[in-house]
Each structure stands twice: as structure tokens, then as C-alpha cells.
Amino acid sequence: MLIASLAGEVDMTNAASVREQLTSAVPSEADALVVDLTEARYLDSAAIEVLFELSRRLVRRRQQLRLVVPRRSPLRRLFTLIDLGSVVPVHDSLETAVAV
């Protein structure tokens, strides 16, 4: 399992770089990638697409993407509205994401 943390803002200006860094960091032998968004303040549509794309890519490789988004995070409401949880498991804490 690999754990990556994103902080600040991910938008169209840096989403491609984030995509490249995340996809290249996941070795074939890893069963999952946990992306901790606890310190992330803002994700635009380009960043959301990165998460969907990353999930699809990992599924093809028989790996899983898990997200950490605390209940107090403003991103939690966004993820609920777009129903991201139906595609990618969303956890309240890093501990619960890793324990799965």
C-alpha cells in the first residue's frame, strides 16, 4: 500500500502534474493507493477527473484507490454531491483507510 498526501489547491494549473506523480508512484505490487486529502482546501473539475481517472487505471491493474476526506473538510460535501463514494471509497481518517 502506498500513501500520498495532497495539500492546498489542485486545479487545472497543477492537475496534470499531480496525475503524473500519483500514477508513476504506484508500483505494480502495491494493492492500494491511499490519497490523503486532509490538508487539501480546493479541487476543481480537473482535479476531480484525475481522481476518477486514477481509480479507473488502478482497477485495470487490480489495485484500489482509497481517499481520506475528514467529515469537517469542505471537500466532503463536494464528494457527496458528485457521488464520488460510489466509485472510490472515502474514509474519515487515514487510520480507517489503511485498516481496510
Biopython code that builds the backbone (N, CA, C, O; Angstrom):
import numpy as np
from Bio.PDB.StructureBuilder import StructureBuilder

atoms = [
    (1, "MET", "N", (0.846, -1.176, 0.000)),
    (1, "MET", "CA", (0.000, 0.000, 0.000)),
    (1, "MET", "C", (0.891, 1.239, 0.000)),
    (1, "MET", "O", (1.915, 1.301, 0.680)),
    (2, "LEU", "N", (0.469, 2.200, -0.773)),
    (2, "LEU", "CA", (1.186, 3.467, -0.873)),
    (2, "LEU", "C", (0.268, 4.569, -0.356)),
    (2, "LEU", "O", (-0.933, 4.557, -0.626)),
    (3, "ILE", "N", (0.827, 5.520, 0.386)),
    (3, "ILE", "CA", (0.052, 6.645, 0.908)),
    (3, "ILE", "C", (0.616, 7.930, 0.331)),
    (3, "ILE", "O", (1.819, 8.181, 0.406)),
    (4, "ALA", "N", (-0.262, 8.744, -0.247)),
    (4, "ALA", "CA", (0.128, 10.046, -0.788)),
    (4, "ALA", "C", (-0.761, 11.102, -0.143)),
    (4, "ALA", "O", (-1.945, 10.866, 0.095)),
    (5, "SER", "N", (-0.190, 12.256, 0.134)),
    (5, "SER", "CA", (-0.954, 13.363, 0.718)),
    (5, "SER", "C", (-0.964, 14.534, -0.245)),
    (5, "SER", "O", (0.064, 14.893, -0.819)),
    (6, "LEU", "N", (-2.131, 15.122, -0.416)),
    (6, "LEU", "CA", (-2.267, 16.338, -1.215)),
    (6, "LEU", "C", (-2.715, 17.459, -0.298)),
    (6, "LEU", "O", (-3.614, 17.282, 0.525)),
    (7, "ALA", "N", (-2.085, 18.608, -0.444)),
    (7, "ALA", "CA", (-2.417, 19.765, 0.389)),
    (7, "ALA", "C", (-2.671, 20.976, -0.503)),
    (7, "ALA", "O", (-2.215, 21.036, -1.645)),
    (8, "GLY", "N", (-3.400, 21.926, 0.040)),
    (8, "GLY", "CA", (-3.641, 23.172, -0.684)),
    (8, "GLY", "C", (-4.696, 22.997, -1.762)),
    (8, "GLY", "O", (-5.751, 22.403, -1.537)),
    (9, "GLU", "N", (-4.383, 23.533, -2.945)),
    (9, "GLU", "CA", (-5.332, 23.516, -4.053)),
    (9, "GLU", "C", (-4.800, 22.678, -5.200)),
    (9, "GLU", "O", (-3.620, 22.744, -5.544)),
    (10, "VAL", "N", (-5.688, 21.890, -5.786)),
    (10, "VAL", "CA", (-5.369, 21.162, -7.008)),
    (10, "VAL", "C", (-6.386, 21.639, -8.038)),
    (10, "VAL", "O", (-7.594, 21.466, -7.876)),
    (11, "ASP", "N", (-5.867, 22.240, -9.093)),
    (11, "ASP", "CA", (-6.745, 22.779, -10.126)),
    (11, "ASP", "C", (-6.115, 22.557, -11.494)),
    (11, "ASP", "O", (-5.133, 21.826, -11.620)),
    (12, "MET", "N", (-6.680, 23.185, -12.513)),
    (12, "MET", "CA", (-6.199, 22.938, -13.876)),
    (12, "MET", "C", (-4.736, 23.315, -14.066)),
    (12, "MET", "O", (-4.098, 22.828, -14.999)),
    (13, "THR", "N", (-4.192, 24.163, -13.211)),
    (13, "THR", "CA", (-2.788, 24.556, -13.366)),
    (13, "THR", "C", (-1.809, 23.497, -12.890)),
    (13, "THR", "O", (-0.659, 23.485, -13.329)),
    (14, "ASN", "N", (-2.236, 22.608, -12.004)),
    (14, "ASN", "CA", (-1.313, 21.593, -11.484)),
    (14, "ASN", "C", (-1.881, 20.170, -11.517)),
    (14, "ASN", "O", (-1.211, 19.239, -11.072)),
    (15, "ALA", "N", (-3.087, 19.983, -12.029)),
    (15, "ALA", "CA", (-3.717, 18.657, -12.039)),
    (15, "ALA", "C", (-2.918, 17.654, -12.871)),
    (15, "ALA", "O", (-2.796, 16.495, -12.474)),
    (16, "ALA", "N", (-2.378, 18.067, -14.000)),
    (16, "ALA", "CA", (-1.601, 17.137, -14.830)),
    (16, "ALA", "C", (-0.355, 16.664, -14.094)),
    (16, "ALA", "O", (0.012, 15.493, -14.179)),
    (17, "SER", "N", (0.281, 17.554, -13.388)),
    (17, "SER", "CA", (1.466, 17.192, -12.612)),
    (17, "SER", "C", (1.106, 16.231, -11.479)),
    (17, "SER", "O", (1.826, 15.264, -11.228)),
    (18, "VAL", "N", (0.009, 16.495, -10.809)),
    (18, "VAL", "CA", (-0.456, 15.616, -9.727)),
    (18, "VAL", "C", (-0.767, 14.235, -10.306)),
    (18, "VAL", "O", (-0.392, 13.218, -9.722)),
    (19, "ARG", "N", (-1.451, 14.198, -11.450)),
    (19, "ARG", "CA", (-1.776, 12.921, -12.103)),
    (19, "ARG", "C", (-0.504, 12.135, -12.390)),
    (19, "ARG", "O", (-0.409, 10.951, -12.064)),
    (20, "GLU", "N", (0.452, 12.786, -12.988)),
    (20, "GLU", "CA", (1.710, 12.120, -13.341)),
    (20, "GLU", "C", (2.429, 11.599, -12.100)),
    (20, "GLU", "O", (2.905, 10.464, -12.090)),
    (21, "GLN", "N", (2.508, 12.412, -11.069)),
    (21, "GLN", "CA", (3.205, 11.996, -9.855)),
    (21, "GLN", "C", (2.513, 10.808, -9.182)),
    (21, "GLN", "O", (3.175, 9.873, -8.733)),
    (22, "LEU", "N", (1.196, 10.850, -9.117)),
    (22, "LEU", "CA", (0.472, 9.754, -8.471)),
    (22, "LEU", "C", (0.558, 8.464, -9.283)),
    (22, "LEU", "O", (0.814, 7.398, -8.723)),
    (23, "THR", "N", (0.349, 8.551, -10.588)),
    (23, "THR", "CA", (0.367, 7.332, -11.395)),
    (23, "THR", "C", (1.756, 6.718, -11.467)),
    (23, "THR", "O", (1.887, 5.494, -11.478)),
    (24, "SER", "N", (2.772, 7.525, -11.516)),
    (24, "SER", "CA", (4.126, 6.975, -11.608)),
    (24, "SER", "C", (4.635, 6.454, -10.263)),
    (24, "SER", "O", (5.602, 5.693, -10.224)),
    (25, "ALA", "N", (4.008, 6.848, -9.182)),
    (25, "ALA", "CA", (4.476, 6.443, -7.846)),
    (25, "ALA", "C", (3.953, 5.080, -7.409)),
    (25, "ALA", "O", (4.485, 4.494, -6.466)),
    (26, "VAL", "N", (2.931, 4.569, -8.068)),
    (26, "VAL", "CA", (2.293, 3.331, -7.614)),
    (26, "VAL", "C", (2.966, 2.126, -8.269)),
    (26, "VAL", "O", (2.825, 1.912, -9.473)),
    (27, "PRO", "N", (3.696, 1.343, -7.479)),
    (27, "PRO", "CA", (4.327, 0.150, -8.044)),
    (27, "PRO", "C", (3.291, -0.934, -8.328)),
    (27, "PRO", "O", (2.216, -0.948, -7.727)),
    (28, "SER", "N", (3.611, -1.820, -9.225)),
    (28, "SER", "CA", (2.681, -2.897, -9.601)),
    (28, "SER", "C", (2.314, -3.798, -8.438)),
    (28, "SER", "O", (1.215, -4.351, -8.400)),
    (29, "GLU", "N", (3.230, -3.950, -7.487)),
    (29, "GLU", "CA", (2.961, -4.860, -6.372)),
    (29, "GLU", "C", (2.106, -4.241, -5.260)),
    (29, "GLU", "O", (1.683, -4.951, -4.348)),
    (30, "ALA", "N", (1.852, -2.956, -5.319)),
    (30, "ALA", "CA", (1.008, -2.310, -4.304)),
    (30, "ALA", "C", (-0.445, -2.716, -4.526)),
    (30, "ALA", "O", (-0.918, -2.750, -5.662)),
    (31, "ASP", "N", (-1.146, -3.022, -3.447)),
    (31, "ASP", "CA", (-2.551, -3.394, -3.581)),
    (31, "ASP", "C", (-3.473, -2.177, -3.596)),
    (31, "ASP", "O", (-4.601, -2.251, -4.082)),
    (32, "ALA", "N", (-2.979, -1.048, -3.056)),
    (32, "ALA", "CA", (-3.833, 0.134, -2.982)),
    (32, "ALA", "C", (-3.001, 1.407, -2.906)),
    (32, "ALA", "O", (-1.847, 1.409, -2.478)),
    (33, "LEU", "N", (-3.634, 2.480, -3.337)),
    (33, "LEU", "CA", (-3.106, 3.827, -3.164)),
    (33, "LEU", "C", (-4.096, 4.581, -2.305)),
    (33, "LEU", "O", (-5.271, 4.690, -2.653)),
    (34, "VAL", "N", (-3.629, 5.099, -1.187)),
    (34, "VAL", "CA", (-4.455, 5.917, -0.314)),
    (34, "VAL", "C", (-4.034, 7.370, -0.540)),
    (34, "VAL", "O", (-2.874, 7.726, -0.336)),
    (35, "VAL", "N", (-4.978, 8.197, -0.958)),
    (35, "VAL", "CA", (-4.709, 9.622, -1.153)),
    (35, "VAL", "C", (-5.360, 10.376, 0.000)),
    (35, "VAL", "O", (-6.584, 10.417, 0.128)),
    (36, "ASP", "N", (-4.522, 10.963, 0.824)),
    (36, "ASP", "CA", (-4.977, 11.704, 1.993)),
    (36, "ASP", "C", (-5.222, 13.153, 1.592)),
    (36, "ASP", "O", (-4.289, 13.879, 1.249)),
    (37, "LEU", "N", (-6.471, 13.562, 1.637)),
    (37, "LEU", "CA", (-6.866, 14.922, 1.252)),
    (37, "LEU", "C", (-7.196, 15.779, 2.474)),
    (37, "LEU", "O", (-7.888, 16.791, 2.361)),
    (38, "THR", "N", (-6.700, 15.372, 3.632)),
    (38, "THR", "CA", (-6.980, 16.099, 4.868)),
    (38, "THR", "C", (-6.559, 17.562, 4.772)),
    (38, "THR", "O", (-7.270, 18.439, 5.263)),
    (39, "GLU", "N", (-5.436, 17.834, 4.158)),
    (39, "GLU", "CA", (-4.923, 19.203, 4.063)),
    (39, "GLU", "C", (-5.280, 19.896, 2.748)),
    (39, "GLU", "O", (-4.842, 21.020, 2.506)),
    (40, "ALA", "N", (-6.061, 19.245, 1.909)),
    (40, "ALA", "CA", (-6.492, 19.865, 0.649)),
    (40, "ALA", "C", (-7.648, 20.823, 0.923)),
    (40, "ALA", "O", (-8.581, 20.494, 1.655)),
    (41, "ARG", "N", (-7.575, 21.998, 0.334)),
    (41, "ARG", "CA", (-8.619, 23.004, 0.543)),
    (41, "ARG", "C", (-9.567, 23.126, -0.649)),
    (41, "ARG", "O", (-10.729, 23.501, -0.493)),
    (42, "TYR", "N", (-9.053, 22.803, -1.851)),
    (42, "TYR", "CA", (-9.850, 23.038, -3.050)),
    (42, "TYR", "C", (-9.435, 22.075, -4.152)),
    (42, "TYR", "O", (-8.246, 21.875, -4.400)),
    (43, "LEU", "N", (-10.425, 21.483, -4.808)),
    (43, "LEU", "CA", (-10.204, 20.673, -6.005)),
    (43, "LEU", "C", (-11.178, 21.164, -7.059)),
    (43, "LEU", "O", (-12.375, 21.272, -6.796)),
    (44, "ASP", "N", (-10.677, 21.461, -8.248)),
    (44, "ASP", "CA", (-11.592, 21.856, -9.320)),
    (44, "ASP", "C", (-11.942, 20.628, -10.155)),
    (44, "ASP", "O", (-11.561, 19.509, -9.810)),
    (45, "SER", "N", (-12.661, 20.836, -11.246)),
    (45, "SER", "CA", (-13.116, 19.701, -12.054)),
    (45, "SER", "C", (-11.948, 18.917, -12.651)),
    (45, "SER", "O", (-12.054, 17.702, -12.822)),
    (46, "ALA", "N", (-10.850, 19.575, -12.969)),
    (46, "ALA", "CA", (-9.670, 18.869, -13.492)),
    (46, "ALA", "C", (-9.105, 17.927, -12.436)),
    (46, "ALA", "O", (-8.689, 16.814, -12.758)),
    (47, "ALA", "N", (-9.087, 18.353, -11.203)),
    (47, "ALA", "CA", (-8.583, 17.515, -10.111)),
    (47, "ALA", "C", (-9.528, 16.347, -9.841)),
    (47, "ALA", "O", (-9.078, 15.234, -9.567)),
    (48, "ILE", "N", (-10.828, 16.596, -9.917)),
    (48, "ILE", "CA", (-11.813, 15.528, -9.720)),
    (48, "ILE", "C", (-11.644, 14.481, -10.820)),
    (48, "ILE", "O", (-11.707, 13.281, -10.553)),
    (49, "GLU", "N", (-11.432, 14.928, -12.036)),
    (49, "GLU", "CA", (-11.215, 13.993, -13.144)),
    (49, "GLU", "C", (-9.957, 13.167, -12.923)),
    (49, "GLU", "O", (-9.922, 11.992, -13.287)),
    (50, "VAL", "N", (-8.932, 13.755, -12.340)),
    (50, "VAL", "CA", (-7.718, 12.997, -12.007)),
    (50, "VAL", "C", (-8.061, 11.843, -11.079)),
    (50, "VAL", "O", (-7.563, 10.734, -11.269)),
    (51, "LEU", "N", (-8.900, 12.080, -10.083)),
    (51, "LEU", "CA", (-9.277, 11.025, -9.144)),
    (51, "LEU", "C", (-10.067, 9.916, -9.837)),
    (51, "LEU", "O", (-9.804, 8.735, -9.609)),
    (52, "PHE", "N", (-11.031, 10.287, -10.681)),
    (52, "PHE", "CA", (-11.801, 9.287, -11.415)),
    (52, "PHE", "C", (-10.888, 8.488, -12.348)),
    (52, "PHE", "O", (-10.971, 7.261, -12.405)),
    (53, "GLU", "N", (-10.030, 9.182, -13.069)),
    (53, "GLU", "CA", (-9.117, 8.525, -13.996)),
    (53, "GLU", "C", (-8.152, 7.595, -13.264)),
    (53, "GLU", "O", (-7.892, 6.477, -13.707)),
    (54, "LEU", "N", (-7.636, 8.068, -12.155)),
    (54, "LEU", "CA", (-6.716, 7.258, -11.351)),
    (54, "LEU", "C", (-7.418, 6.002, -10.842)),
    (54, "LEU", "O", (-6.831, 4.920, -10.844)),
    (55, "SER", "N", (-8.647, 6.136, -10.415)),
    (55, "SER", "CA", (-9.405, 4.983, -9.957)),
    (55, "SER", "C", (-9.577, 3.965, -11.080)),
    (55, "SER", "O", (-9.364, 2.770, -10.872)),
    (56, "ARG", "N", (-9.960, 4.428, -12.266)),
    (56, "ARG", "CA", (-10.131, 3.520, -13.406)),
    (56, "ARG", "C", (-8.820, 2.807, -13.747)),
    (56, "ARG", "O", (-8.806, 1.606, -14.016)),
    (57, "ARG", "N", (-7.743, 3.551, -13.733)),
    (57, "ARG", "CA", (-6.430, 2.979, -14.053)),
    (57, "ARG", "C", (-6.040, 1.900, -13.037)),
    (57, "ARG", "O", (-5.565, 0.827, -13.408)),
    (58, "LEU", "N", (-6.245, 2.197, -11.769)),
    (58, "LEU", "CA", (-5.876, 1.240, -10.735)),
    (58, "LEU", "C", (-6.752, -0.009, -10.790)),
    (58, "LEU", "O", (-6.258, -1.114, -10.571)),
    (59, "VAL", "N", (-8.033, 0.147, -11.077)),
    (59, "VAL", "CA", (-8.924, -1.006, -11.203)),
    (59, "VAL", "C", (-8.431, -1.929, -12.314)),
    (59, "VAL", "O", (-8.437, -3.149, -12.152)),
    (60, "ARG", "N", (-8.007, -1.361, -13.431)),
    (60, "ARG", "CA", (-7.474, -2.175, -14.533)),
    (60, "ARG", "C", (-6.238, -2.959, -14.097)),
    (60, "ARG", "O", (-5.965, -4.043, -14.613)),
    (61, "ARG", "N", (-5.497, -2.402, -13.146)),
    (61, "ARG", "CA", (-4.286, -3.057, -12.639)),
    (61, "ARG", "C", (-4.566, -3.918, -11.397)),
    (61, "ARG", "O", (-3.644, -4.418, -10.753)),
    (62, "ARG", "N", (-5.856, -4.077, -11.078)),
    (62, "ARG", "CA", (-6.284, -4.838, -9.892)),
    (62, "ARG", "C", (-5.744, -4.232, -8.599)),
    (62, "ARG", "O", (-5.326, -4.930, -7.675)),
    (63, "GLN", "N", (-5.771, -2.920, -8.578)),
    (63, "GLN", "CA", (-5.386, -2.156, -7.404)),
    (63, "GLN", "C", (-6.568, -1.267, -7.036)),
    (63, "GLN", "O", (-7.524, -1.131, -7.799)),
    (64, "GLN", "N", (-6.483, -0.671, -5.864)),
    (64, "GLN", "CA", (-7.606, 0.137, -5.393)),
    (64, "GLN", "C", (-7.136, 1.531, -4.988)),
    (64, "GLN", "O", (-6.036, 1.712, -4.466)),
    (65, "LEU", "N", (-7.990, 2.496, -5.242)),
    (65, "LEU", "CA", (-7.791, 3.858, -4.767)),
    (65, "LEU", "C", (-8.702, 4.059, -3.575)),
    (65, "LEU", "O", (-9.880, 3.704, -3.620)),
    (66, "ARG", "N", (-8.160, 4.628, -2.505)),
    (66, "ARG", "CA", (-8.938, 5.000, -1.319)),
    (66, "ARG", "C", (-8.628, 6.456, -1.007)),
    (66, "ARG", "O", (-7.479, 6.886, -1.103)),
    (67, "LEU", "N", (-9.647, 7.208, -0.638)),
    (67, "LEU", "CA", (-9.471, 8.617, -0.312)),
    (67, "LEU", "C", (-9.718, 8.861, 1.167)),
    (67, "LEU", "O", (-10.572, 8.224, 1.783)),
    (68, "VAL", "N", (-8.960, 9.790, 1.725)),
    (68, "VAL", "CA", (-9.178, 10.236, 3.097)),
    (68, "VAL", "C", (-9.686, 11.670, 3.021)),
    (68, "VAL", "O", (-8.982, 12.574, 2.573)),
    (69, "VAL", "N", (-10.920, 11.854, 3.469)),
    (69, "VAL", "CA", (-11.554, 13.171, 3.482)),
    (69, "VAL", "C", (-12.314, 13.289, 4.797)),
    (69, "VAL", "O", (-13.406, 12.738, 4.929)),
    (70, "PRO", "N", (-11.751, 13.998, 5.770)),
    (70, "PRO", "CA", (-12.436, 14.130, 7.067)),
    (70, "PRO", "C", (-13.822, 14.751, 6.906)),
    (70, "PRO", "O", (-14.065, 15.526, 5.981)),
    (71, "ARG", "N", (-14.708, 14.405, 7.805)),
    (71, "ARG", "CA", (-16.083, 14.933, 7.750)),
    (71, "ARG", "C", (-16.119, 16.462, 7.794)),
    (71, "ARG", "O", (-17.020, 17.068, 7.213)),
    (72, "ARG", "N", (-15.174, 17.087, 8.459)),
    (72, "ARG", "CA", (-15.151, 18.547, 8.570)),
    (72, "ARG", "C", (-14.618, 19.234, 7.307)),
    (72, "ARG", "O", (-14.709, 20.455, 7.182)),
    (73, "SER", "N", (-14.075, 18.468, 6.391)),
    (73, "SER", "CA", (-13.480, 19.024, 5.177)),
    (73, "SER", "C", (-14.557, 19.576, 4.239)),
    (73, "SER", "O", (-15.605, 18.955, 4.066)),
    (74, "PRO", "N", (-14.303, 20.737, 3.636)),
    (74, "PRO", "CA", (-15.250, 21.253, 2.644)),
    (74, "PRO", "C", (-15.350, 20.347, 1.418)),
    (74, "PRO", "O", (-16.333, 20.407, 0.678)),
    (75, "LEU", "N", (-14.340, 19.514, 1.205)),
    (75, "LEU", "CA", (-14.382, 18.596, 0.068)),
    (75, "LEU", "C", (-15.402, 17.486, 0.267)),
    (75, "LEU", "O", (-15.884, 16.904, -0.704)),
    (76, "ARG", "N", (-15.729, 17.193, 1.500)),
    (76, "ARG", "CA", (-16.669, 16.103, 1.795)),
    (76, "ARG", "C", (-18.021, 16.375, 1.134)),
    (76, "ARG", "O", (-18.613, 15.477, 0.536)),
    (77, "ARG", "N", (-18.501, 17.598, 1.241)),
    (77, "ARG", "CA", (-19.785, 17.956, 0.625)),
    (77, "ARG", "C", (-19.711, 17.825, -0.894)),
    (77, "ARG", "O", (-20.637, 17.310, -1.522)),
    (78, "LEU", "N", (-18.625, 18.284, -1.476)),
    (78, "LEU", "CA", (-18.436, 18.170, -2.927)),
    (78, "LEU", "C", (-18.478, 16.706, -3.352)),
    (78, "LEU", "O", (-19.163, 16.357, -4.313)),
    (79, "PHE", "N", (-17.750, 15.849, -2.639)),
    (79, "PHE", "CA", (-17.703, 14.435, -2.993)),
    (79, "PHE", "C", (-19.071, 13.776, -2.842)),
    (79, "PHE", "O", (-19.413, 12.866, -3.597)),
    (80, "THR", "N", (-19.849, 14.234, -1.871)),
    (80, "THR", "CA", (-21.203, 13.722, -1.701)),
    (80, "THR", "C", (-22.075, 14.141, -2.886)),
    (80, "THR", "O", (-22.842, 13.333, -3.411)),
    (81, "LEU", "N", (-21.957, 15.397, -3.306)),
    (81, "LEU", "CA", (-22.762, 15.907, -4.419)),
    (81, "LEU", "C", (-22.469, 15.186, -5.731)),
    (81, "LEU", "O", (-23.383, 14.932, -6.516)),
    (82, "ILE", "N", (-21.209, 14.858, -5.971)),
    (82, "ILE", "CA", (-20.857, 14.188, -7.226)),
    (82, "ILE", "C", (-20.863, 12.669, -7.084)),
    (82, "ILE", "O", (-20.573, 11.953, -8.043)),
    (83, "ASP", "N", (-21.192, 12.178, -5.897)),
    (83, "ASP", "CA", (-21.290, 10.748, -5.609)),
    (83, "ASP", "C", (-19.980, 10.009, -5.897)),
    (83, "ASP", "O", (-19.986, 8.898, -6.426)),
    (84, "LEU", "N", (-18.878, 10.631, -5.548)),
    (84, "LEU", "CA", (-17.569, 10.015, -5.750)),
    (84, "LEU", "C", (-17.439, 8.730, -4.944)),
    (84, "LEU", "O", (-16.743, 7.803, -5.360)),
    (85, "GLY", "N", (-18.099, 8.671, -3.804)),
    (85, "GLY", "CA", (-18.040, 7.490, -2.951)),
    (85, "GLY", "C", (-18.580, 6.227, -3.613)),
    (85, "GLY", "O", (-18.267, 5.124, -3.163)),
    (86, "SER", "N", (-19.372, 6.355, -4.657)),
    (86, "SER", "CA", (-19.868, 5.170, -5.367)),
    (86, "SER", "C", (-18.787, 4.548, -6.251)),
    (86, "SER", "O", (-18.917, 3.407, -6.694)),
    (87, "VAL", "N", (-17.721, 5.309, -6.500)),
    (87, "VAL", "CA", (-16.631, 4.836, -7.350)),
    (87, "VAL", "C", (-15.366, 4.577, -6.536)),
    (87, "VAL", "O", (-14.648, 3.608, -6.781)),
    (88, "VAL", "N", (-15.101, 5.450, -5.569)),
    (88, "VAL", "CA", (-13.881, 5.388, -4.767)),
    (88, "VAL", "C", (-14.274, 5.414, -3.290)),
    (88, "VAL", "O", (-15.027, 6.293, -2.872)),
    (89, "PRO", "N", (-13.780, 4.468, -2.498)),
    (89, "PRO", "CA", (-14.083, 4.519, -1.064)),
    (89, "PRO", "C", (-13.525, 5.800, -0.430)),
    (89, "PRO", "O", (-12.358, 6.143, -0.619)),
    (90, "VAL", "N", (-14.379, 6.496, 0.321)),
    (90, "VAL", "CA", (-13.991, 7.729, 1.008)),
    (90, "VAL", "C", (-14.027, 7.455, 2.507)),
    (90, "VAL", "O", (-15.054, 7.052, 3.054)),
    (91, "HIS", "N", (-12.893, 7.680, 3.158)),
    (91, "HIS", "CA", (-12.753, 7.394, 4.588)),
    (91, "HIS", "C", (-12.584, 8.688, 5.374)),
    (91, "HIS", "O", (-12.106, 9.693, 4.849)),
    (92, "ASP", "N", (-12.986, 8.643, 6.648)),
    (92, "ASP", "CA", (-12.873, 9.811, 7.516)),
    (92, "ASP", "C", (-11.463, 10.069, 7.993)),
    (92, "ASP", "O", (-11.103, 11.210, 8.283)),
    (93, "SER", "N", (-10.651, 9.015, 8.077)),
    (93, "SER", "CA", (-9.285, 9.171, 8.608)),
    (93, "SER", "C", (-8.330, 8.238, 7.866)),
    (93, "SER", "O", (-8.735, 7.268, 7.225)),
    (94, "LEU", "N", (-7.062, 8.571, 7.979)),
    (94, "LEU", "CA", (-6.021, 7.739, 7.378)),
    (94, "LEU", "C", (-6.028, 6.354, 8.012)),
    (94, "LEU", "O", (-5.828, 5.349, 7.329)),
    (95, "GLU", "N", (-6.258, 6.309, 9.313)),
    (95, "GLU", "CA", (-6.268, 5.032, 10.015)),
    (95, "GLU", "C", (-7.328, 4.084, 9.461)),
    (95, "GLU", "O", (-7.064, 2.898, 9.270)),
    (96, "THR", "N", (-8.522, 4.605, 9.206)),
    (96, "THR", "CA", (-9.574, 3.723, 8.686)),
    (96, "THR", "C", (-9.301, 3.329, 7.231)),
    (96, "THR", "O", (-9.626, 2.214, 6.823)),
    (97, "ALA", "N", (-8.713, 4.226, 6.454)),
    (97, "ALA", "CA", (-8.382, 3.911, 5.059)),
    (97, "ALA", "C", (-7.333, 2.810, 4.970)),
    (97, "ALA", "O", (-7.408, 1.939, 4.104)),
    (98, "VAL", "N", (-6.370, 2.853, 5.856)),
    (98, "VAL", "CA", (-5.289, 1.872, 5.845)),
    (98, "VAL", "C", (-5.755, 0.533, 6.407)),
    (98, "VAL", "O", (-5.260, -0.517, 5.998)),
    (99, "ALA", "N", (-6.696, 0.563, 7.334)),
    (99, "ALA", "CA", (-7.147, -0.648, 8.001)),
    (99, "ALA", "C", (-7.988, -1.567, 7.123)),
    (99, "ALA", "O", (-8.161, -2.742, 7.447)),
    (100, "VAL", "N", (-8.499, -1.059, 6.039)),
    (100, "VAL", "CA", (-9.383, -1.857, 5.158)),
    (100, "VAL", "C", (-8.631, -3.008, 4.533)),
    (100, "VAL", "O", (-9.209, -3.780, 3.768)),
]
sb = StructureBuilder()
sb.init_structure("model")
sb.init_model(0)
sb.init_chain("A")
sb.init_seg("    ")
for serial, (resi, resn, name, xyz) in enumerate(atoms, 1):
    if name == "N":
        sb.init_residue(resn, " ", resi, " ")
    sb.init_atom(name, np.array(xyz, "f"), 0.0, 1.0, " ", f" {name:<3s}", serial, name[0])
structure = sb.get_structure()
